[in-house]
Every structure is written in C-alpha cells, then in structure tokens.
Amino acid sequence: MPTRARRSTLAVPASNPRFIEKARGLPVDAFFLDLEDAVAPSAKADARANAVAALRGGGWGDRVRVVRVNDATTGFAHRDVIEVVEGAGADLDCLMLPKVTSPDHVVWLDVLLTQIERATGLPIGRIGIEAQIEDARGLTRIDEIAAASPRLETLVFGPGDLMASLNMKTLVVGEQPPGYTEGDAYHHVLMRILIAARARDLQAIDGPYFNVRDVTAFTRAARRSAALGFDGKWVLHPAQVEACNEVFSPAQEDYDHAELILDAYDHATRVEGRGAAMLGDEMIDEASRKMALVIAAKGRAAGLRRTKEFTPPA
C-alpha cells in the first residue's frame, strides 16, 4: 500500500519565489518545485538555487517534498540532480523525472543519486523517484520502467506531451479532444499506467488540468481517474486543491464501512475460526478484506477518523 499521501500534488515553478512562498500555506499532500517546463533555459541555474533554499528553509509540514528535474536527455539534468541533492538532500523526499521513455533513464537517476548520497553521507536509497510517462514510447515500455529501480514510488501521467505525441486534435490539456463523444479518449493510457503501477506496488498519479478556473471540469476529470483507482492528481492553482483532496478521499460512510469489514473479518477468522462472516446483511470474505484495505488506507492517509465501532456478534 502507498506509504505517502499524494491526493493532491501542487506544481510550483522554482523560478518564482512568490509562488514558492504561497505554496507553503496550501493544504496539499505533496508539491514539486519545477525545474523543467515551467522554467526558461536562461533561468535554470537560479531556479536550482531557489529550490535548494526553499527546501532548506522548511515550513512544509508533512507534505511530500519533490523537485522535478529536467529530462535525462537534456544538458540540464545532471546539474539539476547534483546541485539539488548536494544542497538539500536531507530535506528532499523524491525527484521527479519527466519524459521517461526507457528504463535506462530511471537507472541513470538511481545510480547518480547513489553516488551523491555516498559522497555526502546521506542514507543510501532514501530519496525516491517519480517517473513521468509523457509519450507513446514511454507508454509502450511502462512495465520495464516500473521495474527499473527500488527507489521508484510513483508513475505519473503527463497528458500534454502525450497528447502531442499522439497527434490528438486538441489544445486543452486534460480535456477530451473535440469530436470524441463516446467513452474516454484517455482510458487506455490511464489503465495502462495504473496496471503497471499496481503490479509493482507503486502509486499512480494523474496529471494536470490546465483550465485552472473551471473547477467543475477539473473535478469531472479527477473523478474519472479516482474511479479507476488512481491515488491523486496534480493541481496547478489553489482553486483546484479542495476539490482534488475531496475527490481522492473516500466518503466518511465508505471509510467507516471499510474499517467495519476489517474488524468483522478479523473477528471471524481469529476468534471464530471461519473464513467468511456476515456484517449486517452483507457476506464478507478474503476478497472483501482486500477491497476494504484499499479504502481504509486511503481514509487513514486522508486523516479520516472512525465514527462507527465494530460490535462482535452475540
């Protein structure tokens, strides 16, 4: 099960100190300081310094602290990794690697991280990796990518670049292409990412929705991936945060029901020696327990508290 809550992941340009400061006060589960698409080539060096200062400055609470470096094929990537990890490795949870098209990209980052950790005395392997899948090549090799490193924690859908790589006829990132009226144009992509993630016990994170002030449309897109089983989604604007956290958290009633299933099944197997039991009018068994574990874990990660307690049958 996921070890870090990532219902909402806030994208923060590392070149903008004002945005960085504002991010500290937003109720997101995770954030990433972006050194890639949100930063002009001429501003990369300053953005690295900003990211290091922001991480070392603290004030992030229990949020997952991430920096998105430039992709492995660029001339910026190695300096991004070296300067950020040497400067703020103790205050960093993960590095996000964009445009991953081969497991070799993840292996490269793993090796470089290990070298820096050894040189600086940081714990070996503590810094995780988030791999962003953004084109057709990456999608076709996603199973290999998911298995490339024990540091890997998440697979992230990058919709904008992937839409471009498929020649989709749309300019709105995260929205259905014009003329596509049946089903969901992204269903295969999302399920492919999700299945590869779950096969390796990784989290699956949906990418951004660019029309930041249309919270209704954002919520619709978020519900699509949440219904499939994704763990969270990116947010680009404070207006999206509350909706995102709500969509990727179980309802209180569902959370309570999941905890009751776990208690009832535990009592049946441990106390009564039975592999199936009744919870009210509902029969539960091992499959019920597995499903309940998912909802219970999501609820606990979201900070929900039980409002119903299990009463053993007389």
N, C-alpha and C positions, 0 to 999 in steps of 0.2 A: 504494500500500500504506500501511497505518497507520504514522504516524510516532511514536506514543506507545503504549506498552503499557497496556492497560486490562483485563486479565483480571479483576481484582478491583477494585471501586470501593467504598470504605468511606464510609457515610453517618455524619456526625458532627454532632450538634446544636451549633451555635455558641453556644448559651446555656449549655453545660455545660463549664466549664474542665477538669473531671476527665476527661471523655470525650476532649477535645481532647488532653490530655497522654498519655493511654493510646494514642491513635491513632498517635502518633509511633513507637511501638515495634512496630506490627503490619506484617507483610510483605505489604502490599497494593501494587498497581501505582499506584493513584490513590485520592484521597479527596476528598470535598467537605464543606466547612463549611456547614451548612444554616441559612439564614435564613428558610426558608418553613414547611413543615408542622410541623417539629419545634420551632418556636419560637412561644410565645404572643404575641399582639399587643402586650401590655404589655412584653414582653422584647425586642422587635425592636432597639431602639436599643443596648441593652447587648450584644446578640449581634453587631451590626456591629462594635462596638469589640473584642469578643473575637476576631472573625475577623481583623481587621487585626493585632492583637497577635500572634496565633498565626502568621500568615504571615510577619510581620516577624521573629518570634523564631527562625525557621529550624528546623533539626533534621528536615526532611522528606526528606532524601536526594534520590534521583532520582524520587520519586513525582510524579505529575501533580497539581498543586495547583489545586483548583477551589472556587469558592463558588457555592452555589445561592441566587440572589436570589428575591424574590417575583415572582409573575407580572405581566406588563406591564399588566394592567388594574387592579392594586391601587394604593393610595396609598403603598405602601412601596417599590415597585420602583425609582423613580428615585433615592431616597435611598440604597438599598442599593448601586446601581451607583456613584454618585458617591463615597460615603464609602469603600467598599472599594477602588476603583481609585485614588482620590487618596491613600489611606492606605497601600496595599500593592501598587500595580500592578506594581512591579518584581519582586515575589515571588509573582505570580499567573500561572497558565498559562491558565485558562479561567474563564468564567462560565457557569453552567448556568441556562437559562431554562425554568421549568416551565410547564405548561398552555398550550403553544403551539398555537393554533388557526388562525393565519393567518401568512403570510409577513411581514405588516406588523409582527408582534411582533419577529421576528428583525431586520428592517431597522431598527426603532426602537433596538434594543440596539446594533447595529452603529454607527449614527450617533452615539449617545450616547458609546459607547466612543471613537470617533474624536475627538469634541470634547474629552473628558477627556485623551486621550493628547496632543493638540496643546497643551492648556493646561498640562500638567505635564511636557512634554518626553519622554514615553515613546515608544518606537518605534511608529509607526502600524501597526496591524494585527497586532501580536504576540500580543495576548490573544485566545484563541479563544472560540468559543461552542458549548455543548452544548444542543441543543433537545430538550425532553421532550414526547413525544406521549402525552396522557392522556385524550383523549375522542374521540367519534365525529367531531366537527367537524375536529379536528386530523388524524385519520387520512384523511379524505376529501381533504385538501389537502396531503398529505405530500410530494408531488413538488414543489409550489411552495415549501414550507417548506425542503426540502433544497437548493433552488437559490437561496435568498434572500440569502446572504452568503458571500463567500470566507473569512470567519472561521469558518464552521461546520466543526466537526470530528466531531461525533457526533450520531446520533439515538438517543434513549433511550426505552425503553418504560416508561410509568408505569402499572402494572397496576391499582392500587387505584382511582384515579379513573376509568380507562377501564371497569373492571368495573361501577362505579356508573353511568356514563353509558349503559351498555348494559342496565341493569336486570338484571344477572346475579344469579341466586339463590344467592349465596354470601357468606360473611363472612370467608373466609380468603384474604388477598391472595397471589396467585401459585399457588393451588391450583385444580384443576378443579372446576367447580360441581357440587353434588350432582345426581345423575341423569344427568350427561353421561358415558356409558360407552363411547362409540365415538369413537376418534380423540382430537384435542386441541382444546379449545374456543378456544385462542389461536393456532392455527396460521395462520389468515388474517392476524391482526394482526401476528404476528411476521414473516411473509413479506413483508407489505406494507412494514413498516419496513425490513427487510433489503434489499429490492429498491430502494427509494428511496435508501437509503444507498449501496449499491454503484454505482448509476447516477451518483452524484456523488462517488465515491471517498471516502466518509465511513465512519466506524466505526459499528457498530450494537451497542448495549449493552442487555442485558436488565435489567429492574427487579428489585425485591427479592422475597424470600420471607419472610413475616412470622413464621412459626413458627420462631423462631431456634434453638431447641434440637433441632429434628428435622433433623439433618444429612443423614440418609438421604433425606428428602423434598426438602430443598434440592438435594442432589446430583442427584436424579432430574429436577428442574425445570431445573437448569443444563445437564444433558446434552442435554435437548430443544433448547434454543436453541443450544448449542455445535454440535450435529449439523447444524443448519441453516446455520451459518456465522457466528453472532454472535461478536463479539470479546471479550465479557466480560459480567459480571453484577454487580449491586450486592451488597454484603454489609452486614448490619446488626449482626453480632455476631462476636467473634473466633473462635467455633466454626465459622463458615462459611468462613473465609479459606482454610485449607489445601485444602479440597475444591474451592473455586472456582478457585484457581490451577491445581490439577491437571486439572480438567475442561477448562479453556480453554487448556491447553498440549498440544502434540502428544506422543505417546509417543516415547521415545527411538528406537525402531525406525523409526517413521514419519518422524521428523526426519532420521535418517541416510539413509533411502531417498530422501527428497526431495532432499537435497544430492547424492547419487549420481546421481540423474536429471539434475540441473542440470549436473553435471560431464560426464556422458556425452553429453548433448545438445550442450553447448558443444564438446566434442572432435569430435563427428560433423560439426557444421556448420562449425566454424572450421578444423579440421585436415584432415578427410576430405572436406569439401565435400558432405556428404549431409544431407538433411532429416529422415531417420529413422535410428534405430540400435537395436541390441539391448543391453539391460542384463541380463545373465544370460539367462533365458528370456523376458524381457519386451520387447516392442517399444515404443519411445518416440518421440514426435514433438513438434511445437509445442504441441499441446494438453496433452501430458504435462508440458512445461516450465511452462506457465501454472499447472497444478494444483500442481506441485512448488514454485513460487514462493510460493504461499499458505502451505503447510505450513512451508517453510523460514523464511519471515518470522516466522511465529508462534513457531517454535522459537527463533530468534535473539532475539526480543523477550523470551522467557521465560528467556533465559540458558542455553539448552542448548548443549552442546559436542559436536562430532562424535566418534564412536567408530569410524567406518569411513572409509577414504580410497579414492578412485577410482583404479583401475589401468587405463590405456589398453589396449585390445586389441592383441595382438601382430600 
